Amino acid sequence: MYKIYNRRYTGSKTKLIDWIFEIINKNCNGKSFVDIFSGTGVVSYYASKNGYEDITLNDLLYSSVVIYNAFFGSEEIDILKLEKIIVELEDLSKLAKPNYFSKNFGGKYFEEENARRIGYIRQSIQLQKNINNREKDVLIASLVYSMDKLANTVGHYDAFFKNMKNTRQFEYKMIDIENFDSKFNIFREDANKLIKNISGDILYIDPPYNSRQYNRFYHVIENLVEWKKPKLFGTALKPKDNSNSSEYCKVKAPEVFANLIENSNFKYIVVSYNNTYNSKSKSSKNKITLEQIEETLNKKGSTKIYTKNHPHFNAGNTDFDNHMELLFVTKVGEKFEDN
Ligand SMILES: C[S@@+](CC[C@H](N)C(=O)[O-])C[C@H]1O[C@@H](n2cnc3c(N)ncnc32)[C@H](O)[C@@H]1O
């Protein structure tokens, strides 16, 4: 069974989670926690484990929101029924014929037979009767987790290895549905729009750090989850539609960040970022400088900055070896007592 943190995702905070919550618990008080760039959702998962009662998840990606609804949705689900469907589909998919997914991605992002099985299962989920929305999302999320480690890539879908390096056999397994004490709210909105309609105790901000757009990095997963079967282009087989891209990966990033902070209505603001501004690779360079973050936050209150060395993601060519993770904690409108 897959846990929410069993995913490869650029910028995922799984390995930093203890450090992040140690700092949040030391500096902040409150019951509500908004994770406005949730990515995998792992920070919200641990916010619940840390006792936050009201938790909000939000991300621009379709796949993220399907995964949040699967793990945290409030609709009742029949786990035994879903387990039965998964065993059936796992078995039937062994005889899968070529399909949209295998014709596009087989022999490239996935080994041919694995690609057929993934495409077959996704189509079968679409045709399932007698499942509610969340049950459908559990089946799709389970497929995303099951295929994650089979991809013939470094972890994202900007490119695949020329030779098929990953020939591990596909296995369809279910995600682990846990019971939580917290109430979850789930959105797929631009963070800058959502911020105007929410308020609470802790606002956790973990935006993209550079020009690499998540909708392009994870286009194969977005395609599988949305299942609109668009025509694909180029060696990387991406769809034409790029409407779901983020302003945080563009030159305007400092401005949109300042706008987000200005419009926020929370007691504490916690920002994760890293220091790849001096990276040799242009696409790894930070879009917002650390000074810009600090300056923007200081307009709201007093800020403490924590740092941690962290081995970073890189796509094979080491372009920065002095990687550091930062956590900015701002007490809005007031000074920290120990300052
Ligand atoms: C650094 S990742 C967050 C990682 C997350 N904290 C985790 O642990 O998995 C940034 C996320 O922000 C999302 N994103 C980018 N621009 C956004 C926007 N304008 N509004 C909402 N989400 C956005 C991306 O899709 C991506 O999932």
The ligand as an SDF file (V2000), in Angstrom:
LIG
                    3D

 27 29  0  0  0  0  0  0  0  0999 V2000
    7.7750   23.2450   -4.5090 C   0  0  0  0  0  0  0  0  0  0  0  0
    6.2680   22.4850   -5.0340 S   0  0  0  0  0  0  0  0  0  0  0  0
    5.4470   22.1690   -3.5030 C   0  0  0  0  0  0  0  0  0  0  0  0
    5.9350   20.8950   -2.8590 C   0  0  0  0  0  0  0  0  0  0  0  0
    5.1370   20.4660   -1.6470 C   0  0  0  0  0  0  0  0  0  0  0  0
    5.3300   21.3260   -0.5090 N   0  0  0  0  0  0  0  0  0  0  0  0
    5.4790   19.0330   -1.2780 C   0  0  0  0  0  0  0  0  0  0  0  0
    6.0510   18.7980   -0.1930 O   0  0  0  0  0  0  0  0  0  0  0  0
    5.2090   18.1260   -2.0720 O   0  0  0  0  0  0  0  0  0  0  0  0
    5.3480   23.8240   -5.6950 C   0  0  0  0  0  0  0  0  0  0  0  0
    3.9300   23.4830   -6.1300 C   0  0  0  0  0  0  0  0  0  0  0  0
    3.2400   24.7020   -6.4540 O   0  0  0  0  0  0  0  0  0  0  0  0
    2.3180   24.4500   -7.4990 C   0  0  0  0  0  0  0  0  0  0  0  0
    2.0020   25.7800   -8.0930 N   0  0  0  0  0  0  0  0  0  0  0  0
    2.7600   26.5220   -8.9160 C   0  0  0  0  0  0  0  0  0  0  0  0
    2.1890   27.7270   -9.1380 N   0  0  0  0  0  0  0  0  0  0  0  0
    1.0350   27.7490   -8.4410 C   0  0  0  0  0  0  0  0  0  0  0  0
    0.0150   28.7240   -8.2500 C   0  0  0  0  0  0  0  0  0  0  0  0
    0.0840   29.9180   -8.8520 N   0  0  0  0  0  0  0  0  0  0  0  0
   -1.0240   28.4210   -7.4590 N   0  0  0  0  0  0  0  0  0  0  0  0
   -1.1020   27.2090   -6.8560 C   0  0  0  0  0  0  0  0  0  0  0  0
   -0.1520   26.2400   -6.9910 N   0  0  0  0  0  0  0  0  0  0  0  0
    0.8960   26.5070   -7.7700 C   0  0  0  0  0  0  0  0  0  0  0  0
    3.0520   23.4660   -8.3980 C   0  0  0  0  0  0  0  0  0  0  0  0
    2.1530   22.7300   -9.1950 O   0  0  0  0  0  0  0  0  0  0  0  0
    3.8110   22.6090   -7.3760 C   0  0  0  0  0  0  0  0  0  0  0  0
    3.0940   21.4480   -7.0530 O   0  0  0  0  0  0  0  0  0  0  0  0
  1  2  1  0
  2  3  1  0
  2 10  1  0
  3  4  1  0
  4  5  1  0
  5  6  1  0
  5  7  1  0
  7  8  2  0
  7  9  1  0
 10 11  1  0
 11 12  1  0
 11 26  1  0
 12 13  1  0
 13 14  1  0
 13 24  1  0
 14 15  1  0
 14 23  1  0
 15 16  2  0
 16 17  1  0
 17 18  1  0
 17 23  2  0
 18 19  1  0
 18 20  2  0
 20 21  1  0
 21 22  2  0
 22 23  1  0
 24 25  1  0
 24 26  1  0
 26 27  1  0
M  CHG  2   2   1   9  -1
M  END
$$$$
